[in-house]
């Protein structure tokens, strides 16, 4: 997905894949006592969907879009519970410690599996303690700048930043967020001296970009589409592998910086031990929801790609993320001691 800098020492790919495969088998409930017949009767009451971030963010929005449709499909309410705090660790632990009976689900981003464990000591192992269900949506990052900055291309920005070391500020929505790690990795790759300015959420960071307090925001496309559309910010590039249909004239970062591709995603999980039959029912339901033209349009308007993966495809995405985000966390100087 993204390449930059020197290689980072990692466990062998075979050892890593074997470990994750074992964790995945545990996570999807091998030997779980719930029978297939019981799983087919599920759910007989409301289901909690735990989101480890505050209300109003993209994860919360996506959880509500999909939970409403799950409620209709299964005839029981899927109720969103937001549990923010500690970079999402509080909500993640709450979901993991809940009974593995299919009545508590978890909806979070890939950072909870590939980033947060590198930054802080946890009392749980998300790779072991969460069962993959389905990736719902993925999105690239938008490389946006203040409209008064005298550059009109990514190459021009790189030249400008090199000529003005320590004078280009970028906004990040929390340490370890995609808007923090992506520009840190980009700066490390290009040898740039950029200054991180942390904000508590995307709206104040975008406001700072518009008024010139910061000169750059390299974060979720969904956070910047509005200001770009109204001309209040300038979009130089996107971090996806291919150009986006919403912005066909905007190049990818990799067209200027070969190999630099970085995406984020949100997905459904369940506590380890949840019946595989329940997980499979949910994965099939998410596939149906994510193929719905209305849902595809809703996500496209937010700059997102609707996915609807299988559990195995989600597990493979997690494996692919681990070395990428380890390198990004190291570039940002966020590895825990």
Helices and strands as residue ranges (DSSP letters): H 13-27, H 36-41, E 47-51, H 58-74, E 78-82, G 86-88, H 89-96, E 104-109, H 111-114, H 116-119, H 126-129, E 130-146, H 154-163, E 168-173, H 178-190, E 194-199, H 202-211, E 216-220, H 221-229, E 233-238, G 245-247, G 253-255, E 263-271, H 276-290, H 293-301, E 305-306, H 311-331
